[in-house]
Amino acid sequence: MDINSFSYSLEKNPLISIRGTQGHFSTSINHMNYYLDVSTLKANAMVARDVARELAIPYVSTAHVNTIVCMENTKVIGAFLAQELLREGPDVINSGGEINVLTPMSSIDGKLLFYDNELEWITDKHILLLAATISSGRTLNSALECISYYKGIITGISALFLFTDAMPHMKINTLFKSEDIPDYIVYSTGECEMCKSGQRLDALISSEGYRKI
């Protein structure tokens, strides 16, 4: 897993970086030729704080936010992001306000839900949706469907990494994108060229990490 590994840093803040490994990887619905590890961005408090500062820039003076909905274990970043959006300042729209940070639960059949006691922070509220890695758009679409069902109002969407072909017509603010990674490719399971050429899978990946095969 480490033979073809590399690190790619955000130009204006080298502390913020993703680790990539080239190979043959599979999610439940896609295959890709890189595993991109964003776990440090999500788990390291100092890094997560810097990540939040960068993600806040498009919204500080432009977007009213009541709630941040965090997908794929981004809640640490979400809490710091709320702090950034609430800081004092004449140009800070949410200054003096209140922002709640939530993560939806997943039902037995895979649908995303919010608990009844959380609905006061979703229904008719302005919501910033935060995701880790958007490669197929499935998780993002599920989250948008869930928020729409509970009549939340999407103010913005942010991600740590975005495969730009996944949601080409949707505005998503992201730290890193697929153009930053040379030859990054995502295949649907039945159309994977690596499988067709007989290349073995290296690992199964999810929002939690990877497991070698």
C-alpha positions in Angstrom: 0.0 0.0 0.0 2.9 2.4 0.6 5.0 1.7 -2.5 3.3 4.3 -4.7 2.3 6.8 -2.0 2.6 10.5 -2.1 1.4 13.6 -0.2 -0.3 16.6 -1.8 -0.5 19.9 0.2 -2.7 22.9 0.0 -0.5 25.6 -1.6 -1.5 28.4 0.9 -1.3 26.1 3.9 1.1 23.1 3.7 -0.2 21.8 7.0 -3.3 20.8 5.2 -2.4 17.8 3.0 -3.9 14.5 1.8 -2.0 11.3 1.4 -2.6 9.3 -1.8 -1.7 5.8 -2.8 -1.9 4.5 -6.3 -3.4 1.1 -6.9 -6.7 -0.7 -7.4 -9.4 0.2 -4.8 -13.0 -0.5 -4.4 -16.0 1.1 -2.6 -19.4 -0.5 -2.5 -20.3 1.0 -5.9 -17.1 2.2 -7.6 -13.5 1.3 -8.4 -10.7 3.9 -8.5 -7.0 4.0 -9.1 -6.1 6.1 -6.0 -6.9 5.8 -2.3 -6.9 9.3 -0.9 -6.5 9.5 2.9 -8.1 12.5 4.5 -8.2 11.0 8.0 -5.7 13.5 9.4 -7.8 16.4 8.2 -10.7 15.0 10.1 -9.1 13.6 13.3 -6.1 15.9 14.1 -7.5 18.9 16.1 -4.9 21.4 15.0 -5.2 20.4 11.3 -9.0 20.3 11.5 -9.0 23.9 12.8 -7.0 25.1 9.9 -9.2 23.1 7.5 -12.3 24.8 9.0 -10.7 28.2 8.5 -10.2 27.5 4.8 -13.7 26.1 4.4 -15.3 29.1 6.1 -13.9 31.6 3.6 -16.7 31.4 1.0 -19.4 31.8 3.7 -18.2 34.2 6.4 -19.5 37.3 4.8 -22.1 35.8 2.4 -24.1 33.0 3.9 -26.5 32.8 6.8 -26.0 29.4 8.5 -28.1 27.8 11.3 -26.9 24.3 11.1 -23.9 22.4 9.8 -24.7 18.8 8.7 -21.5 16.7 8.8 -21.1 13.5 6.7 -18.3 10.9 6.9 -16.9 11.7 10.3 -16.3 15.4 9.6 -17.9 16.6 12.9 -14.6 17.8 14.4 -14.1 20.1 11.4 -17.8 21.0 11.6 -17.4 22.3 15.1 -14.4 24.4 14.2 -16.2 25.6 11.1 -19.1 26.8 13.3 -16.6 28.8 15.5 -15.2 30.5 12.4 -18.7 31.4 11.1 -19.7 32.8 14.5 -16.6 34.9 15.3 -17.1 38.6 16.0 -16.7 41.0 13.2 -18.7 43.6 11.2 -18.5 41.5 8.0 -19.4 38.2 9.7 -23.0 37.4 8.9 -23.5 34.9 11.7 -21.7 36.8 14.4 -23.7 36.7 17.6 -25.8 33.9 16.3 -26.0 30.2 17.0 -25.0 27.2 14.9 -25.7 23.6 15.6 -23.5 20.8 14.3 -25.3 17.5 13.5 -24.8 14.1 11.8 -27.8 12.2 10.4 -28.3 8.6 11.5 -28.6 5.7 9.0 -31.6 3.4 9.1 -31.5 -0.3 8.5 -32.3 0.2 4.8 -29.6 2.8 4.5 -31.7 5.9 4.5 -30.5 9.0 6.3 -32.7 10.3 9.1 -32.6 12.9 11.9 -34.0 12.2 15.4 -37.2 14.0 16.2 -35.5 16.2 18.8 -33.1 17.4 16.2 -35.7 18.6 13.7 -35.9 22.1 15.2 -32.3 22.6 13.9 -33.2 21.3 10.4 -36.7 22.2 9.3 -36.8 25.7 7.7 -33.1 26.3 8.8 -30.2 27.4 6.6 -27.9 24.4 6.3 -24.3 24.0 5.3 -23.5 20.5 4.2 -20.0 19.2 4.9 -18.6 16.0 3.3 -15.2 14.4 3.3 -14.6 12.8 -0.1 -17.1 13.1 -3.0 -16.3 10.5 -5.6 -19.6 9.2 -6.9 -22.0 11.6 -5.4 -24.1 8.9 -3.8 -23.5 10.0 -0.2 -24.0 13.7 -1.1 -27.3 12.9 -2.9 -28.5 10.9 0.1 -27.7 13.8 2.4 -29.4 16.3 0.1 -32.5 14.1 -0.2 -32.6 13.8 3.6 -32.3 17.5 4.2 -35.0 18.2 1.6 -37.3 15.7 3.2 -37.1 17.6 6.5 -37.5 20.9 4.7 -34.1 22.2 5.4 -32.6 25.0 3.2 -29.2 24.3 1.7 -26.9 27.3 2.0 -23.8 25.7 0.7 -21.9 22.4 0.2 -18.3 21.9 1.2 -15.9 18.9 0.8 -12.3 18.0 1.5 -11.9 16.3 -1.8 -14.1 16.4 -4.9 -14.1 14.2 -8.0 -15.4 17.0 -10.3 -17.2 14.6 -12.7 -19.3 13.3 -9.8 -21.5 16.5 -9.5 -20.6 18.7 -12.5 -23.6 21.0 -12.3 -23.5 21.6 -8.6 -21.5 24.3 -6.8 -19.3 22.6 -4.2 -16.5 24.4 -2.3 -13.6 22.0 -1.9 -10.0 22.1 -0.6 -8.8 19.5 -3.1 -10.2 18.3 -6.4 -9.5 15.4 -8.8 -7.5 17.7 -11.2 -4.9 18.0 -8.4 -4.2 14.2 -8.7 -2.7 13.1 -12.0 -4.8 10.6 -13.9 -7.3 10.1 -11.0 -10.1 7.9 -12.4 -13.3 6.6 -10.9 -15.1 3.6 -12.6 -18.5 2.1 -12.0 -18.0 -1.4 -10.8 -18.9 -3.1 -14.1 -16.8 -0.8 -16.2 -13.4 -1.0 -14.4 -10.5 -1.1 -16.8 -8.2 -2.4 -14.1 -10.6 -5.4 -13.5 -10.7 -6.1 -17.2 -6.9 -6.1 -17.4 -6.8 -8.6 -14.5 -5.3 -6.2 -11.9 -6.1 -7.4 -8.4 -7.8 -5.2 -5.9 -5.4 -3.8 -3.3 -8.0 -2.7 -0.7 -11.6 -2.0 0.1 -12.2 1.6 1.1 -15.0 3.5 2.9 -15.4 6.8 4.8 -13.7 5.1 7.7 -10.5 4.2 5.9 -9.3 1.1 4.0 -8.9 -2.6 4.5 -6.2 -4.5 2.6 -7.3 -7.6 0.6 
